[in-house]
Amino acid sequence: MSDPRRRRPPEQTLRWAIDAVGGGSRLTSLRRLPVGGEHANHALTIIDRRGISHRLVLRRSARPSGPWRIRTSPPKLWAAALELARAGPPQGPRCLIHRDYHPENTLWSRGRLTGVVDWTSASWGPAAIDTAHMRWNLALTYGLDAADEFLRLYRSLTSRVFEDQPYWDVITLLDLVAELDPDDWTRFELARLEHYLERVLAEMECRKSRSRHL
């Protein structure tokens, strides 16, 4: 099997990057970056419909064998997650996102959220990525119920409902385990991640079942 870091990004992924810049945009250059670790990094130049040039870096997980270093996980569980990832991201609105949204990057005063810090990974993408990143952090640290309660409270404060939330819940978890060294984690922590993935995949199956009966 060839090194996935050396392959051209899938056309669907490139189209997603182009559409993120805006309708009528076009890709004018694509260059593989030599240093990527366990990620495939490509430099893109995209021209928007106004003629403005946007230079971006497309970063994708590229572990040849998948996240199998979590040795306690049932293979079918992660196979289902990878199958979902291969289907590509769902369509939806994009906005400025934090990309590292978790409890330690929030500031509080007298029980109220007053700020979010550490925007070094900020980018343009689906807002559900941020809520997904927060959810796995909460699930790992405080348990699955905390992750669900966060999402419930978030939805109670916004008019937006992210239909793609379960998808990004899975993708952000795959991003995590692609770089995870199980020797640095306890079996309890690994088990929590797996139980969280099981719950998210079960939620997706429930949604599919409901949609088939509509």
C-alpha positions in Angstrom: 0.0 0.0 0.0 1.4 3.4 -0.9 2.0 6.1 1.7 -1.3 8.0 2.0 0.7 11.1 2.9 2.0 11.2 -0.7 -1.3 10.9 -2.4 -3.3 13.7 -3.9 -6.2 14.7 -1.7 -9.6 13.2 -2.8 -11.5 15.4 -5.2 -14.4 15.5 -2.6 -12.0 16.9 0.0 -10.6 19.5 -2.4 -14.1 20.5 -3.4 -14.9 21.0 0.3 -11.9 23.3 0.7 -12.9 25.3 -2.4 -16.5 25.6 -1.3 -15.3 26.8 2.2 -13.7 29.8 0.5 -17.0 30.7 -1.2 -19.2 30.0 -4.2 -17.5 30.5 -7.5 -14.0 29.9 -6.2 -11.4 27.8 -8.0 -8.3 25.9 -7.1 -5.2 27.2 -8.9 -2.3 25.3 -7.2 -1.8 22.2 -5.1 1.5 21.3 -3.5 2.4 18.5 -1.1 4.3 19.7 2.0 7.3 17.5 2.9 6.8 17.3 6.6 3.5 15.9 7.9 4.2 13.3 10.6 1.1 11.1 10.7 -0.8 13.7 8.6 -1.0 14.6 4.9 -0.4 18.3 4.5 -0.9 20.1 1.2 -0.6 23.8 0.4 -3.5 25.1 -1.7 -4.0 28.3 -3.5 -7.7 29.1 -4.1 -9.0 32.2 -6.0 -12.4 33.4 -4.9 -15.0 34.9 -7.3 -13.6 38.4 -6.5 -10.2 37.4 -7.7 -8.7 37.4 -4.2 -6.0 34.7 -3.6 -6.3 32.5 -0.5 -3.3 30.4 0.5 -4.3 27.5 2.8 -2.9 24.3 4.3 -5.1 21.3 4.0 -4.3 18.9 6.9 -5.7 15.3 6.9 -5.1 12.3 9.1 -3.1 9.8 7.1 -2.3 6.8 9.4 -1.9 3.9 7.0 -3.4 1.3 9.4 -6.0 3.4 11.2 -6.3 4.0 14.9 -5.7 0.4 16.0 -3.2 1.4 18.7 -6.2 1.4 21.1 -5.8 -2.3 21.7 -8.8 -2.7 23.9 -11.3 -1.6 21.3 -13.5 -4.0 19.3 -12.3 -3.8 15.7 -15.9 -3.5 14.4 -16.4 -0.4 16.5 -13.5 1.4 14.8 -14.3 -0.1 11.5 -17.7 1.5 11.6 -16.1 4.9 12.6 -13.7 4.7 9.7 -16.4 3.8 7.2 -18.3 6.9 8.3 -15.2 9.0 7.8 -14.6 7.7 4.3 -18.1 8.8 3.3 -16.9 12.4 3.5 -18.3 15.4 5.4 -21.9 16.4 5.1 -22.9 19.7 3.5 -23.8 22.6 5.7 -22.9 26.1 6.7 -19.3 27.1 7.7 -18.0 29.7 10.1 -14.9 30.6 12.1 -14.2 27.8 14.5 -11.7 27.4 17.4 -10.6 23.8 16.7 -9.3 23.3 20.2 -12.4 24.1 22.2 -12.3 22.3 25.6 -12.8 23.3 29.3 -9.2 24.4 29.9 -9.5 26.9 27.1 -12.5 28.7 28.7 -12.5 31.6 31.2 -15.1 32.0 33.8 -16.2 34.6 36.4 -18.8 34.0 39.0 -20.3 31.0 37.2 -20.4 32.7 33.8 -18.4 32.1 30.7 -16.4 35.3 30.0 -13.9 34.2 27.3 -12.4 31.5 25.1 -8.5 31.5 24.8 -5.9 29.8 22.6 -7.0 30.4 19.1 -3.8 29.2 17.4 -5.7 26.4 15.6 -8.6 28.5 14.5 -9.9 27.8 11.0 -13.0 27.9 8.8 -15.4 25.0 9.0 -18.6 23.5 10.5 -19.5 24.8 14.0 -20.2 21.3 15.1 -16.5 20.6 15.1 -16.1 22.8 18.1 -19.0 21.2 20.0 -17.7 17.8 19.1 -14.2 18.6 20.4 -15.7 19.8 23.7 -17.9 16.7 24.0 -15.1 14.1 23.8 -13.1 16.1 26.3 -16.1 16.2 28.7 -16.8 12.5 28.1 -13.2 11.6 28.9 -12.9 13.8 32.0 -16.4 13.8 33.5 -18.3 10.9 31.8 -20.7 10.5 28.9 -23.6 12.2 30.7 -21.6 15.4 30.9 -21.0 15.4 27.2 -24.7 15.0 26.5 -25.7 17.6 29.0 -23.3 20.1 27.4 -24.9 19.6 24.0 -28.4 19.9 25.6 -27.5 23.2 27.2 -25.7 24.5 24.1 -28.8 23.8 22.0 -31.0 25.5 24.6 -29.0 28.7 24.1 -28.8 28.8 20.3 -31.3 28.6 17.5 -28.9 26.5 15.4 -29.3 22.7 15.5 -26.3 20.9 14.0 -27.7 17.9 12.1 -24.2 16.8 11.4 -23.2 16.7 15.1 -22.8 12.9 15.3 -20.6 12.9 12.2 -18.2 15.4 13.7 -18.3 13.7 17.1 -16.8 10.7 15.3 -14.3 12.6 13.2 -12.9 14.6 16.1 -12.5 11.3 18.1 -10.7 9.7 15.1 -8.4 12.8 15.0 -7.6 12.2 18.6 -6.8 8.5 18.5 -4.7 8.8 15.3 -2.0 10.5 17.5 -2.8 8.7 20.7 -0.2 6.6 22.5 -2.1 4.1 24.6 0.8 3.8 27.0 0.2 7.3 28.1 -3.5 6.6 28.9 -5.2 4.4 31.5 -7.4 1.6 30.5 -10.3 3.4 32.2 -9.7 6.5 29.9 -9.5 4.3 26.8 -12.7 2.5 27.8 -14.5 5.9 28.2 -13.5 6.9 24.7 -14.8 3.7 23.3 -18.1 3.9 25.2 -18.4 7.5 24.0 -17.9 6.3 20.4 -20.5 3.5 20.9 -23.1 6.0 22.1 -22.4 8.4 19.1 -22.7 5.6 16.6 -25.9 4.3 18.2 -27.3 7.8 18.0 -26.5 7.9 14.3 -28.3 4.6 13.8 -31.4 5.9 15.6 -31.4 8.9 13.3 -31.2 6.7 10.3 -34.0 4.5 11.5 -36.3 7.5 12.2 -35.6 9.0 8.8 -36.5 5.7 7.1 -39.9 5.7 8.8 -40.8 9.3 7.9 
